[in-house]
Amino acid sequence: MGTKKFTILHSNDMHGDFFAEQAAGGGPLTGGLPLLSGYLNKVRAEEKNVIFAIAGDMLQGSIIDSDFKGVSTIEVMNYLAPDIVGLGNHEVDYGVPHLLFLEKIANFPIVNANIYIKPFNKRMMRPHYIIEKDGFEILFTGILTEKALDAIKLDELIGTFVDIHEAAEEVGCICNAYRNDDIDLTVLLTHIGFESDKELAAALDPAWGVDMIIGGHSHTLLNEPEVVNGVLIVQAGTGTNQIGRFDIEVDDETNSIANWKWQLIPIDEQLAEPDVKLTEFIDSFKDIVDRKYGVIICKFTEALTHPLREAESSLGNLLADAMAESLGLDVMLLGAGAVRVKSLGPTVTLMDFMGCFPYDDAVMRFTVTGASLKKMFAHWMRKENRDGEGECYQVNGAVRARYSDTEQRLLSLEIGGKPVDDEGTYTVGLQGYHVANSADYLDVSPEELAAAGPSKVVTTSGKQVIDEWLRAHQNVGRVVEGRLTYG
């Protein structure tokens, strides 16, 4: 049969990025699903063998997604008609039962090989999918690790392999099971982060025949693919402002890629015409949400920003202050990744707030020793955790923490202007997700958190706490003031 050409288009971490945007000062519209759909339609009309793959996290990031609990997003994705989707960590945000419901309404296969229903040793999702196109067979499988899927720890029945090497073995199981089939191309859809993708590729046995890793989770923008252990590794940033494109020739004799070209294609109105029908479909959801959430809840003195989760931000400061003040906490460790926008305000509608803080979770108050508190800060503030994949925090105004990157240690920690006393006790607020993952994120187990004094669920809804605080505080602002410093 020789070689045949295929075009593989890929997205990841779309996060409900439905609408096109225009840069300040004008210019072409960029991103948005109607323009992306227009480009997909264009390529599908121009090329014979086109595959569109999504490497996880279709869900979360927009009020339309959260209000409809992902159903709206799946319906829109049905319109885009991806050929294959790998499971991302945010697909589990509405709970495992709801994920299985969303899978049922999806008109496309969702693959994952290494999430198990532990008591029965059964895979929860479809582990692989073979696309037959123009006489060739292309095998897709999906991989998550516990590092990427910490939310699933809230469900004791569900689990995944704990590290990259065990995940690699699961890839081997899938590939070995279909070695006798004439698989011409093998693609992994991962959602573990770019650095972990490289580690995974290095752990793969070349005999398994994996040709390509299409990844997500770390929102990495690339100029060209990385090649590790003969495996091509790509990722396409985040949102819908761009899409990855592989034009490849696959050799039927060697079951390998003979030639390839990869591009990161910017999606704008100069590239393709927007899909008008999809615009109308999305607007049908938007109209409902606009009527429901268009009310103004507060106004800031200026727009507050959250450009990086690894650093203190003005918006993070305000949200942490709202939690600490409302719940009577010495320290609020607010998960920086829970803040999903880079800017909010100055006028804040309920829709704006829900897009900014879409996750709802309980908050627990723990009484911990000063020594434990220092241990927690020293762990999450370390440099290697601030790599885009680690879990970082925003803190309330009573906190001043200094960490030395050169000495790799916590230099000082103050609460209310006084150094933290190792023998003293302090109240700390944590969202339920971070309690469940405290050993990894804070270097203390839930048992250690509860050892020094009483613990209590102080609210079942952190989102409601912040919402009420905002409504009661008009014309407030925050600045980056040195709550967290590194050197």
One Martini backbone bead per residue (centre of mass of N, CA, C, O) as a GRO file, in nm:
protein
  487
    1MET     BB    1   0.053   0.064  -0.014
    2GLY     BB    2   0.246   0.245   0.142
    3THR     BB    3   0.181   0.584   0.144
    4LYS     BB    4  -0.001   0.826   0.353
    5LYS     BB    5  -0.193   1.106   0.407
    6PHE     BB    6  -0.220   1.306   0.712
    7THR     BB    7  -0.441   1.510   0.921
    8ILE     BB    8  -0.365   1.642   1.247
    9LEU     BB    9  -0.576   1.787   1.470
   10HIS     BB   10  -0.512   1.987   1.779
   11SER     BB   11  -0.640   2.008   2.115
   12ASN     BB   12  -0.632   2.185   2.442
   13ASP     BB   13  -0.763   2.333   2.700
   14MET     BB   14  -1.042   2.493   2.627
   15HIS     BB   15  -1.235   2.582   2.864
   16GLY     BB   16  -1.489   2.721   2.733
   17ASP     BB   17  -1.375   2.882   2.465
   18PHE     BB   18  -1.619   3.025   2.269
   19PHE     BB   19  -1.505   3.322   2.215
   20ALA     BB   20  -1.414   3.582   2.052
   21GLU     BB   21  -1.136   3.817   2.033
   22GLN     BB   22  -1.009   4.153   2.097
   23ALA     BB   23  -0.770   4.354   2.096
   24ALA     BB   24  -0.641   4.619   2.214
   25GLY     BB   25  -0.705   4.852   1.950
   26GLY     BB   26  -0.768   4.603   1.782
   27GLY     BB   27  -0.824   4.387   1.523
   28PRO     BB   28  -0.853   4.070   1.495
   29LEU     BB   29  -1.023   3.804   1.550
   30THR     BB   30  -0.978   3.559   1.814
   31GLY     BB   31  -1.091   3.276   1.835
   32GLY     BB   32  -1.318   3.056   1.896
   33LEU     BB   33  -1.541   2.820   1.783
   34PRO     BB   34  -1.639   2.934   1.509
   35LEU     BB   35  -1.349   2.966   1.390
   36LEU     BB   36  -1.257   2.679   1.439
   37SER     BB   37  -1.480   2.548   1.271
   38GLY     BB   38  -1.404   2.687   1.007
   39TYR     BB   39  -1.124   2.550   0.987
   40LEU     BB   40  -1.217   2.259   0.993
   41ASN     BB   41  -1.392   2.277   0.739
   42LYS     BB   42  -1.161   2.356   0.549
   43VAL     BB   43  -0.976   2.109   0.588
   44ARG     BB   44  -1.188   1.888   0.526
   45ALA     BB   45  -1.219   1.994   0.225
   46GLU     BB   46  -0.903   1.979   0.137
   47GLU     BB   47  -0.867   1.706   0.287
   48LYS     BB   48  -0.888   1.361   0.311
   49ASN     BB   49  -0.721   1.287   0.600
   50VAL     BB   50  -0.895   1.376   0.887
   51ILE     BB   51  -0.799   1.454   1.233
   52PHE     BB   52  -0.966   1.531   1.544
   53ALA     BB   53  -0.804   1.615   1.853
   54ILE     BB   54  -0.847   1.591   2.218
   55ALA     BB   55  -0.639   1.663   2.522
   56GLY     BB   56  -0.839   1.769   2.716
   57ASP     BB   57  -1.029   2.000   2.874
   58MET     BB   58  -1.321   2.109   2.779
   59LEU     BB   59  -1.384   2.191   3.058
   60GLN     BB   60  -1.413   2.467   3.203
   61GLY     BB   61  -1.407   2.848   3.234
   62SER     BB   62  -1.727   2.884   3.207
   63ILE     BB   63  -2.052   2.965   3.265
   64ILE     BB   64  -2.181   2.779   3.057
   65ASP     BB   65  -2.056   2.523   3.168
   66SER     BB   66  -2.131   2.538   3.476
   67ASP     BB   67  -2.444   2.572   3.452
   68PHE     BB   68  -2.455   2.289   3.265
   69LYS     BB   69  -2.239   2.079   3.351
   70GLY     BB   70  -2.114   2.034   3.039
   71VAL     BB   71  -2.346   1.992   2.833
   72SER     BB   72  -2.293   2.229   2.644
   73THR     BB   73  -2.009   2.142   2.557
   74ILE     BB   74  -2.082   1.869   2.434
   75GLU     BB   75  -2.275   1.984   2.223
   76VAL     BB   76  -2.060   2.154   2.082
   77MET     BB   77  -1.868   1.917   2.023
   78ASN     BB   78  -2.063   1.768   1.841
   79TYR     BB   79  -2.040   1.985   1.624
   80LEU     BB   80  -1.726   1.955   1.577
   81ALA     BB   81  -1.646   1.652   1.560
   82PRO     BB   82  -1.454   1.473   1.699
   83ASP     BB   83  -1.271   1.173   1.671
   84ILE     BB   84  -1.105   1.230   1.949
   85VAL     BB   85  -1.080   1.189   2.318
   86GLY     BB   86  -0.915   1.285   2.601
   87LEU     BB   87  -0.884   1.272   2.930
   88GLY     BB   88  -0.935   1.512   3.178
   89ASN     BB   89  -0.947   1.647   3.489
   90HIS     BB   90  -1.211   1.838   3.433
   91GLU     BB   91  -1.414   1.603   3.362
   92VAL     BB   92  -1.447   1.546   3.697
   93ASP     BB   93  -1.573   1.802   3.845
   94TYR     BB   94  -1.888   1.676   3.849
   95GLY     BB   95  -1.820   1.389   3.867
   96VAL     BB   96  -1.830   1.063   3.785
   97PRO     BB   97  -2.131   1.021   3.708
   98HIS     BB   98  -2.136   1.271   3.516
   99LEU     BB   99  -1.922   1.177   3.321
  100LEU     BB  100  -2.084   0.927   3.222
  101PHE     BB  101  -2.310   1.100   3.108
  102LEU     BB  102  -2.141   1.268   2.907
  103GLU     BB  103  -2.044   1.026   2.744
  104LYS     BB  104  -2.332   0.947   2.638
  105ILE     BB  105  -2.375   1.237   2.478
  106ALA     BB  106  -2.139   1.173   2.315
  107ASN     BB  107  -2.031   1.150   1.957
  108PHE     BB  108  -1.755   1.060   2.093
  109PRO     BB  109  -1.464   0.927   2.184
  110ILE     BB  110  -1.341   0.842   2.517
  111VAL     BB  111  -1.008   0.809   2.642
  112ASN     BB  112  -0.879   0.566   2.894
  113ALA     BB  113  -0.634   0.340   3.055
  114ASN     BB  114  -0.577   0.443   3.394
  115ILE     BB  115  -0.874   0.419   3.507
  116TYR     BB  116  -1.006   0.271   3.806
  117ILE     BB  117  -1.209   0.031   3.958
  118LYS     BB  118  -1.066  -0.100   4.220
  119PRO     BB  119  -1.238  -0.349   4.337
  120PHE     BB  120  -1.252  -0.465   4.007
  121ASN     BB  121  -1.032  -0.396   3.798
  122LYS     BB  122  -1.174  -0.162   3.619
  123ARG     BB  123  -1.220   0.020   3.363
  124MET     BB  124  -1.395   0.320   3.317
  125MET     BB  125  -1.292   0.351   3.029
  126ARG     BB  126  -1.207   0.367   2.722
  127PRO     BB  127  -0.882   0.265   2.635
  128HIS     BB  128  -0.948   0.255   2.316
  129TYR     BB  129  -0.908   0.361   1.961
  130ILE     BB  130  -0.990   0.280   1.619
  131ILE     BB  131  -0.900   0.438   1.321
  132GLU     BB  132  -1.043   0.410   1.001
  133LYS     BB  133  -0.840   0.528   0.715
  134ASP     BB  134  -0.775   0.457   0.403
  135GLY     BB  135  -0.672   0.155   0.512
  136PHE     BB  136  -0.597   0.265   0.793
  137GLU     BB  137  -0.466   0.221   1.136
  138ILE     BB  138  -0.549   0.412   1.436
  139LEU     BB  139  -0.418   0.432   1.760
  140PHE     BB  140  -0.588   0.528   2.062
  141THR     BB  141  -0.484   0.668   2.379
  142GLY     BB  142  -0.513   0.735   2.739
  143ILE     BB  143  -0.351   0.962   2.991
  144LEU     BB  144  -0.327   0.958   3.348
  145THR     BB  145  -0.231   1.099   3.654
  146GLU     BB  146  -0.236   1.184   3.983
  147LYS     BB  147  -0.116   1.465   3.935
  148ALA     BB  148  -0.370   1.542   3.737
  149LEU     BB  149  -0.601   1.368   3.934
  150ASP     BB  150  -0.670   1.466   4.238
  151ALA     BB  151  -0.987   1.479   4.252
  152ILE     BB  152  -1.031   1.161   4.259
  153LYS     BB  153  -0.963   1.124   4.572
  154LEU     BB  154  -1.268   1.174   4.657
  155ASP     BB  155  -1.283   0.878   4.527
  156GLU     BB  156  -1.228   0.559   4.652
  157LEU     BB  157  -1.302   0.377   4.387
  158ILE     BB  158  -1.099   0.558   4.236
  159GLY     BB  159  -0.811   0.504   4.013
  160THR     BB  160  -0.453   0.536   3.953
  161PHE     BB  161  -0.162   0.552   3.855
  162VAL     BB  162   0.118   0.699   4.028
  163ASP     BB  163   0.309   0.688   3.767
  164ILE     BB  164   0.472   0.701   3.472
  165HIS     BB  165   0.578   0.405   3.454
  166GLU     BB  166   0.301   0.269   3.498
  167ALA     BB  167   0.168   0.408   3.259
  168ALA     BB  168   0.355   0.285   3.048
  169GLU     BB  169   0.264  -0.007   3.098
  170GLU     BB  170  -0.026   0.043   2.998
  171VAL     BB  171   0.053   0.106   2.713
  172GLY     BB  172   0.177  -0.173   2.662
  173CYS     BB  173  -0.083  -0.335   2.694
  174ILE     BB  174  -0.232  -0.212   2.455
  175CYS     BB  175  -0.022  -0.264   2.233
  176ASN     BB  176   0.010  -0.574   2.273
  177ALA     BB  177  -0.294  -0.650   2.218
  178TYR     BB  178  -0.243  -0.511   1.901
  179ARG     BB  179   0.003  -0.636   1.744
  180ASN     BB  180  -0.159  -0.822   1.530
  181ASP     BB  181  -0.245  -0.577   1.428
  182ASP     BB  182  -0.255  -0.329   1.165
  183ILE     BB  183  -0.088  -0.082   1.301
  184ASP     BB  184   0.019   0.233   1.169
  185LEU     BB  185  -0.068   0.419   1.427
  186THR     BB  186   0.040   0.568   1.746
  187VAL     BB  187  -0.158   0.750   1.994
  188LEU     BB  188  -0.121   0.977   2.262
  189LEU     BB  189  -0.357   1.104   2.500
  190THR     BB  190  -0.259   1.350   2.716
  191HIS     BB  191  -0.287   1.481   3.083
  192ILE     BB  192   0.031   1.577   3.238
  193GLY     BB  193   0.231   1.742   3.090
  194PHE     BB  194   0.520   1.815   2.927
  195GLU     BB  195   0.735   1.694   3.117
  196SER     BB  196   0.581   1.421   3.148
  197ASP     BB  197   0.584   1.344   2.853
  198LYS     BB  198   0.892   1.304   2.835
  199GLU     BB  199   0.904   1.085   3.052
  200LEU     BB  200   0.715   0.887   2.913
  201ALA     BB  201   0.868   0.849   2.646
  202ALA     BB  202   1.129   0.733   2.785
  203ALA     BB  203   0.955   0.472   2.905
  204LEU     BB  204   0.916   0.360   2.631
  205ASP     BB  205   0.890   0.095   2.427
  206PRO     BB  206   0.966   0.078   2.098
  207ALA     BB  207   0.801  -0.192   2.044
  208TRP     BB  208   0.513  -0.053   2.081
  209GLY     BB  209   0.485   0.194   1.860
  210VAL     BB  210   0.503   0.487   1.948
  211ASP     BB  211   0.470   0.805   1.772
  212MET     BB  212   0.267   0.992   1.958
  213ILE     BB  213   0.220   1.296   2.160
  214ILE     BB  214  -0.083   1.443   2.276
  215GLY     BB  215  -0.111   1.719   2.487
  216GLY     BB  216  -0.165   1.850   2.830
  217HIS     BB  217  -0.223   2.092   3.124
  218SER     BB  218   0.036   2.311   3.086
  219HIS     BB  219  -0.009   2.515   2.845
  220THR     BB  220   0.186   2.462   2.600
  221LEU     BB  221   0.395   2.644   2.383
  222LEU     BB  222   0.513   2.568   2.054
  223ASN     BB  223   0.744   2.563   1.779
  224GLU     BB  224   0.811   2.253   1.823
  225PRO     BB  225   0.866   1.945   1.847
  226GLU     BB  226   0.936   1.691   2.059
  227VAL     BB  227   1.204   1.441   2.080
  228VAL     BB  228   1.150   1.119   2.244
  229ASN     BB  229   1.235   0.812   2.176
  230GLY     BB  230   1.091   0.872   1.883
  231VAL     BB  231   0.876   1.076   2.002
  232LEU     BB  232   0.624   1.288   1.934
  233ILE     BB  233   0.574   1.615   2.096
  234VAL     BB  234   0.265   1.790   2.174
  235GLN     BB  235   0.114   2.126   2.204
  236ALA     BB  236  -0.171   2.396   2.229
  237GLY     BB  237  -0.195   2.524   2.493
  238THR     BB  238  -0.486   2.735   2.522
  239GLY     BB  239  -0.781   2.719   2.405
  240THR     BB  240  -0.880   2.886   2.068
  241ASN     BB  241  -0.626   3.055   1.936
  242GLN     BB  242  -0.525   2.756   1.865
  243ILE     BB  243  -0.375   2.495   1.650
  244GLY     BB  244  -0.271   2.187   1.577
  245ARG     BB  245  -0.057   2.063   1.291
  246PHE     BB  246  -0.043   1.759   1.114
  247ASP     BB  247   0.164   1.651   0.840
  248ILE     BB  248   0.154   1.313   0.729
  249GLU     BB  249   0.343   1.014   0.655
  250VAL     BB  250   0.241   0.675   0.622
  251ASP     BB  251   0.386   0.357   0.661
  252ASP     BB  252   0.269   0.037   0.598
  253GLU     BB  253   0.529  -0.139   0.630
  254THR     BB  254   0.646   0.009   0.915
  255ASN     BB  255   0.447   0.159   1.095
  256SER     BB  256   0.525   0.473   1.022
  257ILE     BB  257   0.676   0.781   1.003
  258ALA     BB  258   0.813   0.934   0.718
  259ASN     BB  259   0.665   1.222   0.735
  260TRP     BB  260   0.675   1.570   0.873
  261LYS     BB  261   0.449   1.843   0.977
  262TRP     BB  262   0.442   2.128   1.204
  263GLN     BB  263   0.180   2.348   1.337
  264LEU     BB  264   0.088   2.662   1.480
  265ILE     BB  265  -0.239   2.777   1.447
  266PRO     BB  266  -0.386   3.069   1.412
  267ILE     BB  267  -0.704   3.186   1.523
  268ASP     BB  268  -0.872   3.376   1.271
  269GLU     BB  269  -1.050   3.577   1.040
  270GLN     BB  270  -0.813   3.528   0.817
  271LEU     BB  271  -0.841   3.205   0.797
  272ALA     BB  272  -1.163   3.200   0.859
  273GLU     BB  273  -1.488   3.144   0.864
  274PRO     BB  274  -1.738   3.163   1.055
  275ASP     BB  275  -1.970   2.961   1.219
  276VAL     BB  276  -2.289   3.052   1.226
  277LYS     BB  277  -2.443   2.810   1.350
  278LEU     BB  278  -2.267   2.796   1.605
  279THR     BB  279  -2.323   3.074   1.709
  280GLU     BB  280  -2.627   3.026   1.752
  281PHE     BB  281  -2.598   2.789   1.948
  282ILE     BB  282  -2.436   2.935   2.170
  283ASP     BB  283  -2.641   3.172   2.211
  284SER     BB  284  -2.863   2.994   2.340
  285PHE     BB  285  -2.699   2.976   2.606
  286LYS     BB  286  -2.619   3.271   2.661
  287ASP     BB  287  -2.901   3.392   2.703
  288ILE     BB  288  -2.964   3.240   2.963
  289VAL     BB  289  -2.718   3.337   3.127
  290ASP     BB  290  -2.753   3.643   3.104
  291ARG     BB  291  -3.025   3.655   3.258
  292LYS     BB  292  -2.913   3.515   3.525
  293TYR     BB  293  -2.593   3.676   3.544
  294GLY     BB  294  -2.605   4.009   3.489
  295VAL     BB  295  -2.564   4.101   3.767
  296ILE     BB  296  -2.443   4.337   3.983
  297ILE     BB  297  -2.223   4.299   4.279
  298CYS     BB  298  -1.967   4.491   4.208
  299LYS     BB  299  -1.692   4.734   4.271
  300PHE     BB  300  -1.388   4.830   4.181
  301THR     BB  301  -1.126   5.051   4.162
  302GLU     BB  302  -0.999   4.819   3.982
  303ALA     BB  303  -0.846   4.605   3.806
  304LEU     BB  304  -0.785   4.269   3.875
  305THR     BB  305  -0.507   4.038   3.891
  306HIS     BB  306  -0.396   3.688   3.747
  307PRO     BB  307  -0.131   3.588   3.570
  308LEU     BB  308  -0.008   3.397   3.809
  309ARG     BB  309  -0.007   3.119   4.023
  310GLU     BB  310   0.307   3.151   4.136
  311ALA     BB  311   0.198   3.439   4.226
  312GLU     BB  312   0.120   3.712   4.352
  313SER     BB  313  -0.209   3.872   4.354
  314SER     BB  314  -0.463   4.094   4.359
  315LEU     BB  315  -0.698   3.891   4.331
  316GLY     BB  316  -0.598   3.679   4.532
  317ASN     BB  317  -0.595   3.865   4.776
  318LEU     BB  318  -0.899   3.926   4.789
  319LEU     BB  319  -1.006   3.633   4.812
  320ALA     BB  320  -0.847   3.558   5.068
  321ASP     BB  321  -0.964   3.783   5.245
  322ALA     BB  322  -1.259   3.698   5.229
  323MET     BB  323  -1.221   3.427   5.368
  324ALA     BB  324  -1.073   3.507   5.632
  325GLU     BB  325  -1.285   3.709   5.735
  326SER     BB  326  -1.546   3.528   5.723
  327LEU     BB  327  -1.393   3.262   5.883
  328GLY     BB  328  -1.173   3.327   6.098
  329LEU     BB  329  -0.860   3.344   5.991
  330ASP     BB  330  -0.520   3.345   5.989
  331VAL     BB  331  -0.511   3.137   5.736
  332MET     BB  332  -0.537   3.146   5.375
  333LEU     BB  333  -0.532   2.873   5.140
  334LEU     BB  334  -0.563   2.956   4.811
  335GLY     BB  335  -0.610   2.815   4.528
  336ALA     BB  336  -0.474   2.944   4.242
  337GLY     BB  337  -0.634   2.755   4.029
  338ALA     BB  338  -0.930   2.866   4.109
  339VAL     BB  339  -0.834   3.106   3.938
  340ARG     BB  340  -0.963   3.162   3.592
  341VAL     BB  341  -0.849   3.458   3.568
  342LYS     BB  342  -0.653   3.753   3.480
  343SER     BB  343  -0.922   3.934   3.511
  344LEU     BB  344  -1.114   4.173   3.727
  345GLY     BB  345  -1.293   4.424   3.632
  346PRO     BB  346  -1.441   4.666   3.802
  347THR     BB  347  -1.694   4.538   3.700
  348VAL     BB  348  -1.909   4.291   3.871
  349THR     BB  349  -2.056   4.014   3.782
  350LEU     BB  350  -2.183   3.711   3.833
  351MET     BB  351  -2.052   3.599   3.578
  352ASP     BB  352  -1.766   3.687   3.635
  353PHE     BB  353  -1.730   3.535   3.902
  354MET     BB  354  -1.793   3.245   3.795
  355GLY     BB  355  -1.554   3.250   3.593
  356CYS     BB  356  -1.334   3.297   3.813
  357PHE     BB  357  -1.507   3.089   4.036
  358PRO     BB  358  -1.626   2.779   3.955
  359TYR     BB  359  -1.550   2.638   4.212
  360ASP     BB  360  -1.704   2.424   4.449
  361ASP     BB  361  -1.625   2.424   4.806
  362ALA     BB  362  -1.519   2.336   5.085
  363VAL     BB  363  -1.416   2.462   5.415
  364MET     BB  364  -1.143   2.405   5.631
  365ARG     BB  365  -1.056   2.418   5.978
  366PHE     BB  366  -0.733   2.440   6.120
  367THR     BB  367  -0.515   2.342   6.389
  368VAL     BB  368  -0.178   2.454   6.397
  369THR     BB  369   0.141   2.456   6.412
  370GLY     BB  370   0.407   2.645   6.339
  371ALA     BB  371   0.578   2.416   6.226
  372SER     BB  372   0.367   2.316   6.020
  373LEU     BB  373   0.333   2.581   5.867
  374LYS     BB  374   0.625   2.601   5.768
  375LYS     BB  375   0.625   2.335   5.614
  376MET     BB  376   0.410   2.414   5.409
  377PHE     BB  377   0.547   2.663   5.284
  378ALA     BB  378   0.819   2.527   5.208
  379HIS     BB  379   0.688   2.335   5.001
  380TRP     BB  380   0.513   2.528   4.799
  381MET     BB  381   0.754   2.756   4.754
  382ARG     BB  382   0.924   2.599   4.594
  383LYS     BB  383   1.066   2.614   4.287
  384GLU     BB  384   0.977   2.330   4.163
  385ASN     BB  385   0.662   2.410   4.205
  386ARG     BB  386   0.704   2.676   4.002
  387ASP     BB  387   0.618   2.522   3.684
  388GLY     BB  388   0.286   2.506   3.616
  389GLU     BB  389   0.215   2.217   3.786
  390GLY     BB  390   0.199   2.316   4.053
  391GLU     BB  391   0.075   2.390   4.380
  392CYS     BB  392  -0.059   2.701   4.463
  393TYR     BB  393  -0.092   3.015   4.659
  394GLN     BB  394  -0.311   3.231   4.824
  395VAL     BB  395  -0.302   3.506   5.060
  396ASN     BB  396  -0.351   3.680   5.328
  397GLY     BB  397  -0.266   3.991   5.482
  398ALA     BB  398  -0.125   3.859   5.749
  399VAL     BB  399   0.085   3.751   5.546
  400ARG     BB  400   0.451   3.672   5.559
  401ALA     BB  401   0.661   3.530   5.300
  402ARG     BB  402   1.001   3.394   5.280
  403TYR     BB  403   1.196   3.272   4.998
  404SER     BB  404   1.489   3.080   4.911
  405ASP     BB  405   1.624   2.968   4.620
  406THR     BB  406   1.927   2.938   4.688
  407GLU     BB  407   1.871   2.791   4.983
  408GLN     BB  408   1.608   2.624   4.996
  409ARG     BB  409   1.424   2.816   5.200
  410LEU     BB  410   1.258   2.937   5.470
  411LEU     BB  411   1.308   3.247   5.615
  412SER     BB  412   1.000   3.356   5.668
  413LEU     BB  413   0.708   3.384   5.907
  414GLU     BB  414   0.414   3.590   5.924
  415ILE     BB  415   0.155   3.690   6.167
  416GLY     BB  416   0.054   3.995   6.224
  417GLY     BB  417   0.376   4.087   6.249
  418LYS     BB  418   0.458   3.796   6.360
  419PRO     BB  419   0.639   3.546   6.431
  420VAL     BB  420   0.631   3.222   6.401
  421ASP     BB  421   0.555   2.980   6.640
  422ASP     BB  422   0.625   2.657   6.680
  423GLU     BB  423   0.429   2.626   6.950
  424GLY     BB  424   0.209   2.748   6.823
  425THR     BB  425  -0.128   2.837   6.714
  426TYR     BB  426  -0.320   2.802   6.399
  427THR     BB  427  -0.549   2.905   6.161
  428VAL     BB  428  -0.655   2.705   5.872
  429GLY     BB  429  -0.757   2.731   5.535
  430LEU     BB  430  -0.919   2.466   5.330
  431GLN     BB  431  -0.992   2.312   5.062
  432GLY     BB  432  -1.106   2.000   5.001
  433TYR     BB  433  -0.903   1.932   4.775
  434HIS     BB  434  -0.649   2.004   4.963
  435VAL     BB  435  -0.701   1.801   5.181
  436ALA     BB  436  -0.689   1.540   5.001
  437ASN     BB  437  -0.380   1.670   4.897
  438SER     BB  438  -0.177   1.747   5.138
  439ALA     BB  439   0.070   1.565   5.103
  440ASP     BB  440   0.155   1.686   4.822
  441TYR     BB  441   0.108   2.008   4.864
  442LEU     BB  442   0.206   2.030   5.207
  443ASP     BB  443   0.342   1.783   5.366
  444VAL     BB  444   0.055   1.692   5.494
  445SER     BB  445  -0.164   1.517   5.653
  446PRO     BB  446  -0.481   1.503   5.764
  447GLU     BB  447  -0.387   1.403   6.044
  448GLU     BB  448  -0.184   1.633   6.097
  449LEU     BB  449  -0.387   1.866   6.077
  450ALA     BB  450  -0.564   1.736   6.335
  451ALA     BB  451  -0.355   1.713   6.586
  452ALA     BB  452  -0.345   2.015   6.738
  453GLY     BB  453  -0.666   2.044   6.679
  454PRO     BB  454  -0.947   2.153   6.585
  455SER     BB  455  -1.185   2.070   6.330
  456LYS     BB  456  -1.375   2.238   6.054
  457VAL     BB  457  -1.657   2.301   5.875
  458VAL     BB  458  -1.720   2.641   5.774
  459THR     BB  459  -1.801   2.556   5.472
  460THR     BB  460  -1.978   2.430   5.179
  461SER     BB  461  -1.924   2.732   5.030
  462GLY     BB  462  -1.689   2.936   4.903
  463LYS     BB  463  -1.843   3.091   4.688
  464GLN     BB  464  -2.060   3.218   4.874
  465VAL     BB  465  -1.870   3.374   5.055
  466ILE     BB  466  -1.754   3.562   4.834
  467ASP     BB  467  -2.015   3.675   4.724
  468GLU     BB  468  -2.108   3.815   4.989
  469TRP     BB  469  -1.856   3.991   5.027
  470LEU     BB  470  -1.878   4.155   4.765
  471ARG     BB  471  -2.163   4.279   4.820
  472ALA     BB  472  -2.040   4.423   5.099
  473HIS     BB  473  -1.790   4.537   4.899
  474GLN     BB  474  -1.729   4.847   4.786
  475ASN     BB  475  -1.465   4.986   4.640
  476VAL     BB  476  -1.237   4.776   4.616
  477GLY     BB  477  -0.884   4.684   4.667
  478ARG     BB  478  -0.565   4.559   4.532
  479VAL     BB  479  -0.222   4.468   4.591
  480VAL     BB  480   0.100   4.400   4.549
  481GLU     BB  481   0.276   4.356   4.888
  482GLY     BB  482   0.453   4.097   4.992
  483ARG     BB  483   0.338   3.820   5.094
  484LEU     BB  484   0.516   3.694   4.855
  485THR     BB  485   0.864   3.599   4.854
  486TYR     BB  486   1.154   3.581   4.633
  487GLY     BB  487   1.540   3.489   4.623
   0.00000   0.00000   0.00000
